[in-house]
Amino acid sequence: MAEKSSDEAVAIARGCPLDRVLGFLAQAWMADVIYLLGGSALHFGALRRVLNGRVSARVLADRLRQLEALNLVSREQRPTGRREVVYALTPEGSALDGVLRRLEVTLETTLLPNALTARGPTRASSTR
């Protein structure tokens, strides 16, 4: 096994470099929003409807703001008489969506079936 550089060792001692990324994506509704916008641009109300109203307007707005601040989602105000805002993935957001969808396929086809068979269903797999 290759030796870790001292910089890598210090970074790992502070925590796995992926912890921040996975923690961000693990926030309630974050992955759902990315997944849904990967299909097409949607209005705020349409996002809430697709999520069956299970997410509050405040939480959904917060997730969209976080994604917009990271340039993963764009917010377009349409010039109509009423307030019409459409959210869509940016190229960076689309790239992340692609990675997440490939990860989903990999987990579902190779890792999860073996893990579920060996240990039985986990609590996480039975929710949502």
Long-range contacts (C-beta under 8 A, 24 or more apart in sequence): 24-66, 25-100, 27-63, 27-66, 28-55, 28-59, 29-55, 29-59, 29-60, 29-63, 30-63, 30-66, 30-67, 31-100, 33-60, 33-63, 33-64, 33-67, 33-73, 34-67, 34-72, 34-89, 34-93, 34-96, 34-97, 34-100, 35-97, 35-100, 35-101, 37-73, 37-87, 37-88, 37-89, 37-93, 37-97, 38-89, 38-93, 38-94, 38-97, 38-101, 40-88, 41-76, 41-86, 41-87, 41-88, 42-86, 42-87, 42-88, 43-84, 43-85, 43-86, 43-87, 44-85, 44-87, 47-87, 67-93, 72-96
